Amino acid sequence: MAALAVVYTAFLIFAAGLEFLLLSFVIYAPGTILFIITRRERGRRVFSPAELVLFVVAVVGAVIGVAGLASGLITI
C-alpha cells in the first residue's frame, strides 16, 4: 500500500509541474518552524538525517520559488 501511495504522489508531483512544486515549497518551508518548535518542546531531536535532507530540499525549492515569483517567471 505504501509503495502505491509513493507512486501516486510521484505522479501527482510530475503532473502538477515544476511551477506548482516550487510554490508548494514556498508554503512548506516556513511551516517547518512549527515542526521545529514542537520537536524542541518535546525534547526530541529536531531533524533526523532524512528529515534534514528533505528540509534542505524544501528550503532550496522555496528560495527558487520566491525568486521565480519576484522575477515574474512564476505566476500565481
PDB file of N, CA, C, O and CB in Angstrom:
ATOM      1  N   MET A   1       0.827  -1.178   0.000  1.00  0.00           N
ATOM      2  CA  MET A   1       0.000   0.000   0.000  1.00  0.00           C
ATOM      3  C   MET A   1       0.882   1.255   0.000  1.00  0.00           C
ATOM      4  O   MET A   1       0.590   2.222  -0.703  1.00  0.00           O
ATOM      5  CB  MET A   1      -0.947  -0.010   1.210  1.00  0.00           C
ATOM      6  N   ALA A   2       1.945   1.235   0.781  1.00  0.00           N
ATOM      7  CA  ALA A   2       2.832   2.400   0.849  1.00  0.00           C
ATOM      8  C   ALA A   2       3.503   2.655  -0.501  1.00  0.00           C
ATOM      9  O   ALA A   2       3.653   3.805  -0.914  1.00  0.00           O
ATOM     10  CB  ALA A   2       3.899   2.200   1.942  1.00  0.00           C
ATOM     11  N   ALA A   3       3.899   1.597  -1.178  1.00  0.00           N
ATOM     12  CA  ALA A   3       4.535   1.757  -2.492  1.00  0.00           C
ATOM     13  C   ALA A   3       3.565   2.389  -3.486  1.00  0.00           C
ATOM     14  O   ALA A   3       3.952   3.242  -4.285  1.00  0.00           O
ATOM     15  CB  ALA A   3       5.029   0.395  -3.026  1.00  0.00           C
ATOM     16  N   LEU A   4       2.320   1.971  -3.433  1.00  0.00           N
ATOM     17  CA  LEU A   4       1.307   2.559  -4.304  1.00  0.00           C
ATOM     18  C   LEU A   4       1.118   4.041  -3.994  1.00  0.00           C
ATOM     19  O   LEU A   4       0.956   4.849  -4.907  1.00  0.00           O
ATOM     20  CB  LEU A   4      -0.024   1.814  -4.156  1.00  0.00           C
ATOM     21  N   ALA A   5       1.138   4.396  -2.731  1.00  0.00           N
ATOM     22  CA  ALA A   5       0.999   5.798  -2.326  1.00  0.00           C
ATOM     23  C   ALA A   5       2.182   6.630  -2.817  1.00  0.00           C
ATOM     24  O   ALA A   5       2.004   7.770  -3.246  1.00  0.00           O
ATOM     25  CB  ALA A   5       0.878   5.905  -0.798  1.00  0.00           C
ATOM     26  N   VAL A   6       3.380   6.067  -2.755  1.00  0.00           N
ATOM     27  CA  VAL A   6       4.567   6.774  -3.230  1.00  0.00           C
ATOM     28  C   VAL A   6       4.491   6.996  -4.739  1.00  0.00           C
ATOM     29  O   VAL A   6       4.790   8.087  -5.225  1.00  0.00           O
ATOM     30  CB  VAL A   6       5.841   5.990  -2.869  1.00  0.00           C
ATOM     31  N   VAL A   7       4.094   5.966  -5.474  1.00  0.00           N
ATOM     32  CA  VAL A   7       3.966   6.095  -6.932  1.00  0.00           C
ATOM     33  C   VAL A   7       2.907   7.139  -7.274  1.00  0.00           C
ATOM     34  O   VAL A   7       3.116   7.960  -8.167  1.00  0.00           O
ATOM     35  CB  VAL A   7       3.605   4.729  -7.578  1.00  0.00           C
ATOM     36  N   TYR A   8       1.794   7.118  -6.588  1.00  0.00           N
ATOM     37  CA  TYR A   8       0.721   8.068  -6.850  1.00  0.00           C
ATOM     38  C   TYR A   8       1.173   9.495  -6.539  1.00  0.00           C
ATOM     39  O   TYR A   8       0.888  10.416  -7.305  1.00  0.00           O
ATOM     40  CB  TYR A   8      -0.523   7.711  -6.023  1.00  0.00           C
ATOM     41  N   THR A   9       1.866   9.679  -5.438  1.00  0.00           N
ATOM     42  CA  THR A   9       2.361  11.004  -5.077  1.00  0.00           C
ATOM     43  C   THR A   9       3.386  11.499  -6.086  1.00  0.00           C
ATOM     44  O   THR A   9       3.369  12.670  -6.463  1.00  0.00           O
ATOM     45  CB  THR A   9       2.971  10.983  -3.677  1.00  0.00           C
ATOM     46  N   ALA A  10       4.274  10.625  -6.524  1.00  0.00           N
ATOM     47  CA  ALA A  10       5.250  11.000  -7.544  1.00  0.00           C
ATOM     48  C   ALA A  10       4.549  11.410  -8.839  1.00  0.00           C
ATOM     49  O   ALA A  10       4.960  12.368  -9.494  1.00  0.00           O
ATOM     50  CB  ALA A  10       6.223   9.837  -7.810  1.00  0.00           C
ATOM     51  N   PHE A  11       3.504  10.695  -9.201  1.00  0.00           N
ATOM     52  CA  PHE A  11       2.740  11.061 -10.391  1.00  0.00           C
ATOM     53  C   PHE A  11       2.088  12.426 -10.224  1.00  0.00           C
ATOM     54  O   PHE A  11       2.100  13.230 -11.156  1.00  0.00           O
ATOM     55  CB  PHE A  11       1.677  10.004 -10.690  1.00  0.00           C
ATOM     56  N   LEU A  12       1.525  12.699  -9.065  1.00  0.00           N
ATOM     57  CA  LEU A  12       0.885  13.997  -8.828  1.00  0.00           C
ATOM     58  C   LEU A  12       1.891  15.143  -8.920  1.00  0.00           C
ATOM     59  O   LEU A  12       1.582  16.202  -9.466  1.00  0.00           O
ATOM     60  CB  LEU A  12       0.206  14.011  -7.455  1.00  0.00           C
ATOM     61  N   ILE A  13       3.073  14.934  -8.395  1.00  0.00           N
ATOM     62  CA  ILE A  13       4.113  15.958  -8.478  1.00  0.00           C
ATOM     63  C   ILE A  13       4.505  16.176  -9.934  1.00  0.00           C
ATOM     64  O   ILE A  13       4.661  17.316 -10.371  1.00  0.00           O
ATOM     65  CB  ILE A  13       5.351  15.557  -7.638  1.00  0.00           C
ATOM     66  N   PHE A  14       4.663  15.100 -10.677  1.00  0.00           N
ATOM     67  CA  PHE A  14       5.006  15.200 -12.093  1.00  0.00           C
ATOM     68  C   PHE A  14       3.891  15.892 -12.869  1.00  0.00           C
ATOM     69  O   PHE A  14       4.164  16.739 -13.720  1.00  0.00           O
ATOM     70  CB  PHE A  14       5.277  13.807 -12.681  1.00  0.00           C
ATOM     71  N   ALA A  15       2.641  15.543 -12.586  1.00  0.00           N
ATOM     72  CA  ALA A  15       1.504  16.107 -13.315  1.00  0.00           C
ATOM     73  C   ALA A  15       1.310  17.588 -13.002  1.00  0.00           C
ATOM     74  O   ALA A  15       0.902  18.352 -13.877  1.00  0.00           O
ATOM     75  CB  ALA A  15       0.230  15.337 -12.980  1.00  0.00           C
ATOM     76  N   ALA A  16       1.594  18.001 -11.778  1.00  0.00           N
ATOM     77  CA  ALA A  16       1.419  19.404 -11.401  1.00  0.00           C
ATOM     78  C   ALA A  16       2.464  20.284 -12.065  1.00  0.00           C
ATOM     79  O   ALA A  16       2.181  21.431 -12.414  1.00  0.00           O
ATOM     80  CB  ALA A  16       1.490  19.563  -9.884  1.00  0.00           C
ATOM     81  N   GLY A  17       3.641  19.769 -12.236  1.00  0.00           N
ATOM     82  CA  GLY A  17       4.705  20.533 -12.872  1.00  0.00           C
ATOM     83  C   GLY A  17       5.596  21.241 -11.870  1.00  0.00           C
ATOM     84  O   GLY A  17       5.294  21.331 -10.680  1.00  0.00           O
ATOM     85  N   LEU A  18       6.694  21.735 -12.391  1.00  0.00           N
ATOM     86  CA  LEU A  18       7.712  22.369 -11.560  1.00  0.00           C
ATOM     87  C   LEU A  18       7.197  23.640 -10.907  1.00  0.00           C
ATOM     88  O   LEU A  18       7.552  23.930  -9.765  1.00  0.00           O
ATOM     89  CB  LEU A  18       8.944  22.678 -12.384  1.00  0.00           C
ATOM     90  N   GLU A  19       6.374  24.400 -11.604  1.00  0.00           N
ATOM     91  CA  GLU A  19       5.869  25.668 -11.070  1.00  0.00           C
ATOM     92  C   GLU A  19       5.095  25.456  -9.771  1.00  0.00           C
ATOM     93  O   GLU A  19       5.333  26.159  -8.789  1.00  0.00           O
ATOM     94  CB  GLU A  19       4.976  26.361 -12.103  1.00  0.00           C
ATOM     95  N   PHE A  20       4.185  24.510  -9.758  1.00  0.00           N
ATOM     96  CA  PHE A  20       3.384  24.271  -8.554  1.00  0.00           C
ATOM     97  C   PHE A  20       4.194  23.576  -7.462  1.00  0.00           C
ATOM     98  O   PHE A  20       3.910  23.753  -6.277  1.00  0.00           O
ATOM     99  CB  PHE A  20       2.158  23.432  -8.897  1.00  0.00           C
ATOM    100  N   LEU A  21       5.182  22.802  -7.843  1.00  0.00           N
ATOM    101  CA  LEU A  21       6.060  22.196  -6.851  1.00  0.00           C
ATOM    102  C   LEU A  21       6.833  23.282  -6.110  1.00  0.00           C
ATOM    103  O   LEU A  21       6.944  23.243  -4.884  1.00  0.00           O
ATOM    104  CB  LEU A  21       7.032  21.197  -7.517  1.00  0.00           C
ATOM    105  N   LEU A  22       7.365  24.251  -6.852  1.00  0.00           N
ATOM    106  CA  LEU A  22       8.094  25.341  -6.212  1.00  0.00           C
ATOM    107  C   LEU A  22       7.181  26.200  -5.350  1.00  0.00           C
ATOM    108  O   LEU A  22       7.589  26.653  -4.280  1.00  0.00           O
ATOM    109  CB  LEU A  22       8.776  26.202  -7.260  1.00  0.00           C
ATOM    110  N   LEU A  23       5.955  26.431  -5.798  1.00  0.00           N
ATOM    111  CA  LEU A  23       5.002  27.186  -4.988  1.00  0.00           C
ATOM    112  C   LEU A  23       4.651  26.439  -3.703  1.00  0.00           C
ATOM    113  O   LEU A  23       4.467  27.060  -2.657  1.00  0.00           O
ATOM    114  CB  LEU A  23       3.733  27.472  -5.791  1.00  0.00           C
ATOM    115  N   SER A  24       4.558  25.122  -3.776  1.00  0.00           N
ATOM    116  CA  SER A  24       4.269  24.366  -2.559  1.00  0.00           C
ATOM    117  C   SER A  24       5.442  24.416  -1.582  1.00  0.00           C
ATOM    118  O   SER A  24       5.239  24.411  -0.368  1.00  0.00           O
ATOM    119  CB  SER A  24       3.937  22.913  -2.904  1.00  0.00           C
ATOM    120  N   PHE A  25       6.669  24.465  -2.108  1.00  0.00           N
ATOM    121  CA  PHE A  25       7.830  24.621  -1.231  1.00  0.00           C
ATOM    122  C   PHE A  25       7.796  25.964  -0.508  1.00  0.00           C
ATOM    123  O   PHE A  25       8.215  26.060   0.645  1.00  0.00           O
ATOM    124  CB  PHE A  25       9.130  24.490  -2.035  1.00  0.00           C
ATOM    125  N   VAL A  26       7.297  27.006  -1.185  1.00  0.00           N
ATOM    126  CA  VAL A  26       7.196  28.323  -0.555  1.00  0.00           C
ATOM    127  C   VAL A  26       6.283  28.245   0.667  1.00  0.00           C
ATOM    128  O   VAL A  26       6.497  28.958   1.647  1.00  0.00           O
ATOM    129  CB  VAL A  26       6.665  29.376  -1.563  1.00  0.00           C
ATOM    130  N   ILE A  27       5.278  27.392   0.615  1.00  0.00           N
ATOM    131  CA  ILE A  27       4.362  27.229   1.747  1.00  0.00           C
ATOM    132  C   ILE A  27       4.946  26.296   2.808  1.00  0.00           C
ATOM    133  O   ILE A  27       4.841  26.576   4.002  1.00  0.00           O
ATOM    134  CB  ILE A  27       3.011  26.690   1.263  1.00  0.00           C
ATOM    135  N   TYR A  28       5.557  25.193   2.383  1.00  0.00           N
ATOM    136  CA  TYR A  28       6.045  24.195   3.333  1.00  0.00           C
ATOM    137  C   TYR A  28       7.277  24.645   4.115  1.00  0.00           C
ATOM    138  O   TYR A  28       7.401  24.321   5.296  1.00  0.00           O
ATOM    139  CB  TYR A  28       6.361  22.924   2.606  1.00  0.00           C
ATOM    140  N   ALA A  29       8.177  25.371   3.494  1.00  0.00           N
ATOM    141  CA  ALA A  29       9.421  25.756   4.178  1.00  0.00           C
ATOM    142  C   ALA A  29       9.152  26.579   5.441  1.00  0.00           C
ATOM    143  O   ALA A  29       9.707  26.254   6.490  1.00  0.00           O
ATOM    144  CB  ALA A  29      10.318  26.553   3.227  1.00  0.00           C
ATOM    145  N   PRO A  30       8.320  27.635   5.388  1.00  0.00           N
ATOM    146  CA  PRO A  30       8.048  28.358   6.641  1.00  0.00           C
ATOM    147  C   PRO A  30       7.261  27.516   7.652  1.00  0.00           C
ATOM    148  O   PRO A  30       7.388  27.722   8.859  1.00  0.00           O
ATOM    149  CB  PRO A  30       7.279  29.638   6.342  1.00  0.00           C
ATOM    150  N   GLY A  31       6.459  26.580   7.171  1.00  0.00           N
ATOM    151  CA  GLY A  31       5.707  25.712   8.071  1.00  0.00           C
ATOM    152  C   GLY A  31       6.599  24.826   8.912  1.00  0.00           C
ATOM    153  O   GLY A  31       6.168  24.277   9.926  1.00  0.00           O
ATOM    154  N   THR A  32       7.831  24.690   8.493  1.00  0.00           N
ATOM    155  CA  THR A  32       8.793  23.877   9.233  1.00  0.00           C
ATOM    156  C   THR A  32       9.096  24.489  10.592  1.00  0.00           C
ATOM    157  O   THR A  32       9.515  23.788  11.512  1.00  0.00           O
ATOM    158  CB  THR A  32      10.084  23.715   8.433  1.00  0.00           C
ATOM    159  N   ILE A  33       8.888  25.782  10.720  1.00  0.00           N
ATOM    160  CA  ILE A  33       9.125  26.444  12.007  1.00  0.00           C
ATOM    161  C   ILE A  33       8.261  25.803  13.098  1.00  0.00           C
ATOM    162  O   ILE A  33       8.734  25.568  14.210  1.00  0.00           O
ATOM    163  CB  ILE A  33       8.824  27.965  11.905  1.00  0.00           C
ATOM    164  N   LEU A  34       7.008  25.523  12.780  1.00  0.00           N
ATOM    165  CA  LEU A  34       6.127  24.862  13.751  1.00  0.00           C
ATOM    166  C   LEU A  34       6.628  23.464  14.099  1.00  0.00           C
ATOM    167  O   LEU A  34       6.546  23.036  15.250  1.00  0.00           O
ATOM    168  CB  LEU A  34       4.697  24.781  13.202  1.00  0.00           C
ATOM    169  N   PHE A  35       7.144  22.761  13.106  1.00  0.00           N
ATOM    170  CA  PHE A  35       7.708  21.429  13.326  1.00  0.00           C
ATOM    171  C   PHE A  35       8.876  21.513  14.296  1.00  0.00           C
ATOM    172  O   PHE A  35       8.983  20.707  15.220  1.00  0.00           O
ATOM    173  CB  PHE A  35       8.160  20.795  11.993  1.00  0.00           C
ATOM    174  N   ILE A  36       9.748  22.486  14.085  1.00  0.00           N
ATOM    175  CA  ILE A  36      10.925  22.651  14.941  1.00  0.00           C
ATOM    176  C   ILE A  36      10.508  23.000  16.372  1.00  0.00           C
ATOM    177  O   ILE A  36      11.047  22.450  17.332  1.00  0.00           O
ATOM    178  CB  ILE A  36      11.856  23.745  14.374  1.00  0.00           C
ATOM    179  N   ILE A  37       9.554  23.908  16.508  1.00  0.00           N
ATOM    180  CA  ILE A  37       9.080  24.295  17.841  1.00  0.00           C
ATOM    181  C   ILE A  37       8.508  23.090  18.580  1.00  0.00           C
ATOM    182  O   ILE A  37       8.800  22.887  19.758  1.00  0.00           O
ATOM    183  CB  ILE A  37       8.019  25.407  17.738  1.00  0.00           C
ATOM    184  N   THR A  38       7.697  22.294  17.896  1.00  0.00           N
ATOM    185  CA  THR A  38       7.083  21.118  18.508  1.00  0.00           C
ATOM    186  C   THR A  38       8.130  20.103  18.939  1.00  0.00           C
ATOM    187  O   THR A  38       8.049  19.553  20.037  1.00  0.00           O
ATOM    188  CB  THR A  38       6.099  20.472  17.542  1.00  0.00           C
ATOM    189  N   ARG A  39       9.109  19.852  18.085  1.00  0.00           N
ATOM    190  CA  ARG A  39      10.157  18.890  18.443  1.00  0.00           C
ATOM    191  C   ARG A  39      10.943  19.353  19.655  1.00  0.00           C
ATOM    192  O   ARG A  39      11.261  18.552  20.535  1.00  0.00           O
ATOM    193  CB  ARG A  39      11.104  18.669  17.267  1.00  0.00           C
ATOM    194  N   ARG A  40      11.257  20.631  19.708  1.00  0.00           N
ATOM    195  CA  ARG A  40      12.023  21.144  20.853  1.00  0.00           C
ATOM    196  C   ARG A  40      11.212  21.088  22.139  1.00  0.00           C
ATOM    197  O   ARG A  40      11.756  20.784  23.200  1.00  0.00           O
ATOM    198  CB  ARG A  40      12.475  22.582  20.590  1.00  0.00           C
ATOM    199  N   GLU A  41       9.912  21.377  22.055  1.00  0.00           N
ATOM    200  CA  GLU A  41       9.067  21.310  23.246  1.00  0.00           C
ATOM    201  C   GLU A  41       9.015  19.898  23.812  1.00  0.00           C
ATOM    202  O   GLU A  41       8.933  19.721  25.027  1.00  0.00           O
ATOM    203  CB  GLU A  41       7.656  21.792  22.923  1.00  0.00           C
ATOM    204  N   ARG A  42       9.062  18.919  22.967  1.00  0.00           N
ATOM    205  CA  ARG A  42       9.008  17.524  23.406  1.00  0.00           C
ATOM    206  C   ARG A  42      10.386  16.967  23.743  1.00  0.00           C
ATOM    207  O   ARG A  42      10.509  15.811  24.147  1.00  0.00           O
ATOM    208  CB  ARG A  42       8.365  16.669  22.336  1.00  0.00           C
ATOM    209  N   GLY A  43      11.422  17.786  23.579  1.00  0.00           N
ATOM    210  CA  GLY A  43      12.768  17.353  23.923  1.00  0.00           C
ATOM    211  C   GLY A  43      13.349  16.340  22.956  1.00  0.00           C
ATOM    212  O   GLY A  43      14.270  15.602  23.305  1.00  0.00           O
ATOM    213  N   ARG A  44      12.825  16.300  21.759  1.00  0.00           N
ATOM    214  CA  ARG A  44      13.316  15.345  20.755  1.00  0.00           C
ATOM    215  C   ARG A  44      14.307  16.033  19.831  1.00  0.00           C
ATOM    216  O   ARG A  44      14.375  17.260  19.759  1.00  0.00           O
ATOM    217  CB  ARG A  44      12.143  14.746  19.936  1.00  0.00           C
ATOM    218  N   ARG A  45      15.057  15.225  19.141  1.00  0.00           N
ATOM    219  CA  ARG A  45      15.985  15.722  18.135  1.00  0.00           C
ATOM    220  C   ARG A  45      15.172  16.415  17.040  1.00  0.00           C
ATOM    221  O   ARG A  45      14.146  15.889  16.609  1.00  0.00           O
ATOM    222  CB  ARG A  45      16.863  14.560  17.544  1.00  0.00           C
ATOM    223  N   VAL A  46      15.618  17.583  16.590  1.00  0.00           N
ATOM    224  CA  VAL A  46      14.827  18.369  15.646  1.00  0.00           C
ATOM    225  C   VAL A  46      14.695  17.646  14.313  1.00  0.00           C
ATOM    226  O   VAL A  46      13.578  17.473  13.825  1.00  0.00           O
ATOM    227  CB  VAL A  46      15.456  19.749  15.435  1.00  0.00           C
ATOM    228  N   PHE A  47      15.789  17.225  13.718  1.00  0.00           N
ATOM    229  CA  PHE A  47      15.747  16.544  12.424  1.00  0.00           C
ATOM    230  C   PHE A  47      16.540  15.244  12.477  1.00  0.00           C
ATOM    231  O   PHE A  47      17.641  15.188  13.024  1.00  0.00           O
ATOM    232  CB  PHE A  47      16.294  17.457  11.314  1.00  0.00           C
ATOM    233  N   SER A  48      15.959  14.212  11.900  1.00  0.00           N
ATOM    234  CA  SER A  48      16.731  13.005  11.629  1.00  0.00           C
ATOM    235  C   SER A  48      17.529  13.302  10.357  1.00  0.00           C
ATOM    236  O   SER A  48      17.256  14.301   9.691  1.00  0.00           O
ATOM    237  CB  SER A  48      15.795  11.712  11.468  1.00  0.00           C
ATOM    238  N   PRO A  49      18.499  12.468  10.005  1.00  0.00           N
ATOM    239  CA  PRO A  49      19.259  12.728   8.775  1.00  0.00           C
ATOM    240  C   PRO A  49      18.376  12.828   7.525  1.00  0.00           C
ATOM    241  O   PRO A  49      18.604  13.689   6.675  1.00  0.00           O
ATOM    242  CB  PRO A  49      20.286  11.635   8.574  1.00  0.00           C
ATOM    243  N   ALA A  50      17.382  11.965   7.409  1.00  0.00           N
ATOM    244  CA  ALA A  50      16.494  12.009   6.239  1.00  0.00           C
ATOM    245  C   ALA A  50      15.645  13.274   6.246  1.00  0.00           C
ATOM    246  O   ALA A  50      15.424  13.882   5.199  1.00  0.00           O
ATOM    247  CB  ALA A  50      15.586  10.768   6.204  1.00  0.00           C
ATOM    248  N   GLU A  51      15.166  13.673   7.431  1.00  0.00           N
ATOM    249  CA  GLU A  51      14.364  14.892   7.538  1.00  0.00           C
ATOM    250  C   GLU A  51      15.202  16.130   7.223  1.00  0.00           C
ATOM    251  O   GLU A  51      14.700  17.092   6.642  1.00  0.00           O
ATOM    252  CB  GLU A  51      13.757  15.011   8.945  1.00  0.00           C
ATOM    253  N   LEU A  52      16.465  16.104   7.601  1.00  0.00           N
ATOM    254  CA  LEU A  52      17.344  17.224   7.303  1.00  0.00           C
ATOM    255  C   LEU A  52      17.532  17.381   5.794  1.00  0.00           C
ATOM    256  O   LEU A  52      17.537  18.498   5.277  1.00  0.00           O
ATOM    257  CB  LEU A  52      18.699  17.035   7.992  1.00  0.00           C
ATOM    258  N   VAL A  53      17.684  16.272   5.102  1.00  0.00           N
ATOM    259  CA  VAL A  53      17.811  16.320   3.636  1.00  0.00           C
ATOM    260  C   VAL A  53      16.539  16.900   3.016  1.00  0.00           C
ATOM    261  O   VAL A  53      16.610  17.754   2.133  1.00  0.00           O
ATOM    262  CB  VAL A  53      18.093  14.902   3.060  1.00  0.00           C
ATOM    263  N   LEU A  54      15.383  16.438   3.477  1.00  0.00           N
ATOM    264  CA  LEU A  54      14.119  16.968   2.958  1.00  0.00           C
ATOM    265  C   LEU A  54      13.953  18.448   3.285  1.00  0.00           C
ATOM    266  O   LEU A  54      13.425  19.210   2.475  1.00  0.00           O
ATOM    267  CB  LEU A  54      12.943  16.177   3.524  1.00  0.00           C
ATOM    268  N   PHE A  55      14.398  18.848   4.458  1.00  0.00           N
ATOM    269  CA  PHE A  55      14.314  20.254   4.834  1.00  0.00           C
ATOM    270  C   PHE A  55      15.176  21.113   3.917  1.00  0.00           C
ATOM    271  O   PHE A  55      14.740  22.170   3.464  1.00  0.00           O
ATOM    272  CB  PHE A  55      14.739  20.444   6.290  1.00  0.00           C
ATOM    273  N   VAL A  56      16.385  20.668   3.647  1.00  0.00           N
ATOM    274  CA  VAL A  56      17.278  21.419   2.758  1.00  0.00           C
ATOM    275  C   VAL A  56      16.669  21.521   1.365  1.00  0.00           C
ATOM    276  O   VAL A  56      16.711  22.587   0.749  1.00  0.00           O
ATOM    277  CB  VAL A  56      18.672  20.751   2.686  1.00  0.00           C
ATOM    278  N   VAL A  57      16.106  20.431   0.864  1.00  0.00           N
ATOM    279  CA  VAL A  57      15.455  20.450  -0.455  1.00  0.00           C
ATOM    280  C   VAL A  57      14.285  21.437  -0.449  1.00  0.00           C
ATOM    281  O   VAL A  57      14.105  22.189  -1.406  1.00  0.00           O
ATOM    282  CB  VAL A  57      14.960  19.027  -0.847  1.00  0.00           C
ATOM    283  N   ALA A  58      13.495  21.438   0.619  1.00  0.00           N
ATOM    284  CA  ALA A  58      12.348  22.345   0.707  1.00  0.00           C
ATOM    285  C   ALA A  58      12.792  23.804   0.771  1.00  0.00           C
ATOM    286  O   ALA A  58      12.174  24.666   0.146  1.00  0.00           O
ATOM    287  CB  ALA A  58      11.497  22.006   1.933  1.00  0.00           C
ATOM    288  N   VAL A  59      13.844  24.084   1.511  1.00  0.00           N
ATOM    289  CA  VAL A  59      14.326  25.462   1.617  1.00  0.00           C
ATOM    290  C   VAL A  59      14.899  25.934   0.276  1.00  0.00           C
ATOM    291  O   VAL A  59      14.633  27.057  -0.152  1.00  0.00           O
ATOM    292  CB  VAL A  59      15.395  25.579   2.730  1.00  0.00           C
ATOM    293  N   VAL A  60      15.669  25.093  -0.373  1.00  0.00           N
ATOM    294  CA  VAL A  60      16.215  25.457  -1.690  1.00  0.00           C
ATOM    295  C   VAL A  60      15.071  25.672  -2.683  1.00  0.00           C
ATOM    296  O   VAL A  60      15.086  26.635  -3.450  1.00  0.00           O
ATOM    297  CB  VAL A  60      17.189  24.353  -2.214  1.00  0.00           C
ATOM    298  N   GLY A  61      14.092  24.785  -2.669  1.00  0.00           N
ATOM    299  CA  GLY A  61      12.929  24.947  -3.542  1.00  0.00           C
ATOM    300  C   GLY A  61      12.158  26.215  -3.228  1.00  0.00           C
ATOM    301  O   GLY A  61      11.679  26.889  -4.139  1.00  0.00           O
ATOM    302  N   ALA A  62      12.033  26.550  -1.948  1.00  0.00           N
ATOM    303  CA  ALA A  62      11.325  27.769  -1.552  1.00  0.00           C
ATOM    304  C   ALA A  62      12.076  29.008  -2.022  1.00  0.00           C
ATOM    305  O   ALA A  62      11.459  29.967  -2.485  1.00  0.00           O
ATOM    306  CB  ALA A  62      11.136  27.812  -0.029  1.00  0.00           C
ATOM    307  N   VAL A  63      13.389  28.997  -1.907  1.00  0.00           N
ATOM    308  CA  VAL A  63      14.189  30.137  -2.366  1.00  0.00           C
ATOM    309  C   VAL A  63      14.041  30.306  -3.875  1.00  0.00           C
ATOM    310  O   VAL A  63      13.881  31.425  -4.362  1.00  0.00           O
ATOM    311  CB  VAL A  63      15.681  29.951  -1.988  1.00  0.00           C
ATOM    312  N   ILE A  64      14.094  29.214  -4.607  1.00  0.00           N
ATOM    313  CA  ILE A  64      13.915  29.281  -6.058  1.00  0.00           C
ATOM    314  C   ILE A  64      12.505  29.756  -6.393  1.00  0.00           C
ATOM    315  O   ILE A  64      12.316  30.548  -7.317  1.00  0.00           O
ATOM    316  CB  ILE A  64      14.187  27.906  -6.707  1.00  0.00           C
ATOM    317  N   GLY A  65      11.514  29.271  -5.642  1.00  0.00           N
ATOM    318  CA  GLY A  65      10.130  29.682  -5.861  1.00  0.00           C
ATOM    319  C   GLY A  65       9.915  31.157  -5.609  1.00  0.00           C
ATOM    320  O   GLY A  65       9.247  31.831  -6.393  1.00  0.00           O
ATOM    321  N   VAL A  66      10.477  31.670  -4.514  1.00  0.00           N
ATOM    322  CA  VAL A  66      10.342  33.098  -4.203  1.00  0.00           C
ATOM    323  C   VAL A  66      11.064  33.933  -5.259  1.00  0.00           C
ATOM    324  O   VAL A  66      10.563  34.975  -5.683  1.00  0.00           O
ATOM    325  CB  VAL A  66      10.906  33.410  -2.790  1.00  0.00           C
ATOM    326  N   ALA A  67      12.236  33.474  -5.678  1.00  0.00           N
ATOM    327  CA  ALA A  67      12.968  34.200  -6.726  1.00  0.00           C
ATOM    328  C   ALA A  67      12.170  34.188  -8.028  1.00  0.00           C
ATOM    329  O   ALA A  67      12.120  35.196  -8.733  1.00  0.00           O
ATOM    330  CB  ALA A  67      14.373  33.575  -6.949  1.00  0.00           C
ATOM    331  N   GLY A  68      11.551  33.063  -8.348  1.00  0.00           N
ATOM    332  CA  GLY A  68      10.721  32.986  -9.544  1.00  0.00           C
ATOM    333  C   GLY A  68       9.496  33.879  -9.474  1.00  0.00           C
ATOM    334  O   GLY A  68       9.112  34.489 -10.472  1.00  0.00           O
ATOM    335  N   LEU A  69       8.882  33.959  -8.303  1.00  0.00           N
ATOM    336  CA  LEU A  69       7.743  34.864  -8.114  1.00  0.00           C
ATOM    337  C   LEU A  69       8.172  36.321  -8.233  1.00  0.00           C
ATOM    338  O   LEU A  69       7.482  37.131  -8.852  1.00  0.00           O
ATOM    339  CB  LEU A  69       7.089  34.623  -6.749  1.00  0.00           C
ATOM    340  N   ALA A  70       9.320  36.647  -7.635  1.00  0.00           N
ATOM    341  CA  ALA A  70       9.800  38.029  -7.661  1.00  0.00           C
ATOM    342  C   ALA A  70      10.184  38.475  -9.071  1.00  0.00           C
ATOM    343  O   ALA A  70       9.980  39.630  -9.447  1.00  0.00           O
ATOM    344  CB  ALA A  70      10.993  38.184  -6.728  1.00  0.00           C
ATOM    345  N   SER A  71      10.737  37.553  -9.834  1.00  0.00           N
ATOM    346  CA  SER A  71      11.177  37.906 -11.193  1.00  0.00           C
ATOM    347  C   SER A  71      10.055  37.809 -12.220  1.00  0.00           C
ATOM    348  O   SER A  71      10.218  38.247 -13.358  1.00  0.00           O
ATOM    349  CB  SER A  71      12.322  37.007 -11.615  1.00  0.00           C
ATOM    350  N   GLY A  72       8.919  37.239 -11.827  1.00  0.00           N
ATOM    351  CA  GLY A  72       7.796  37.098 -12.753  1.00  0.00           C
ATOM    352  C   GLY A  72       7.848  35.824 -13.564  1.00  0.00           C
ATOM    353  O   GLY A  72       6.994  35.600 -14.422  1.00  0.00           O
ATOM    354  N   LEU A  73       8.834  34.986 -13.306  1.00  0.00           N
ATOM    355  CA  LEU A  73       8.944  33.711 -14.018  1.00  0.00           C
ATOM    356  C   LEU A  73       7.815  32.772 -13.633  1.00  0.00           C
ATOM    357  O   LEU A  73       7.340  31.990 -14.457  1.00  0.00           O
ATOM    358  CB  LEU A  73      10.291  33.051 -13.732  1.00  0.00           C
ATOM    359  N   ILE A  74       7.385  32.851 -12.376  1.00  0.00           N
ATOM    360  CA  ILE A  74       6.285  32.047 -11.876  1.00  0.00           C
ATOM    361  C   ILE A  74       5.145  32.992 -11.523  1.00  0.00           C
ATOM    362  O   ILE A  74       5.350  33.997 -10.842  1.00  0.00           O
ATOM    363  CB  ILE A  74       6.717  31.186 -10.642  1.00  0.00           C
ATOM    364  N   THR A  75       3.957  32.671 -11.983  1.00  0.00           N
ATOM    365  CA  THR A  75       2.791  33.484 -11.639  1.00  0.00           C
ATOM    366  C   THR A  75       1.777  32.632 -10.887  1.00  0.00           C
ATOM    367  O   THR A  75       1.691  31.419 -11.077  1.00  0.00           O
ATOM    368  CB  THR A  75       2.150  34.098 -12.909  1.00  0.00           C
ATOM    369  N   ILE A  76       1.028  33.285 -10.046  1.00  0.00           N
ATOM    370  CA  ILE A  76       0.012  32.564  -9.272  1.00  0.00           C
ATOM    371  C   ILE A  76      -1.299  32.619 -10.017  1.00  0.00           C
ATOM    372  O   ILE A  76      -2.299  32.075  -9.548  1.00  0.00           O
ATOM    373  CB  ILE A  76      -0.145  33.158  -7.846  1.00  0.00           C
TER     374      ILE A  76
END
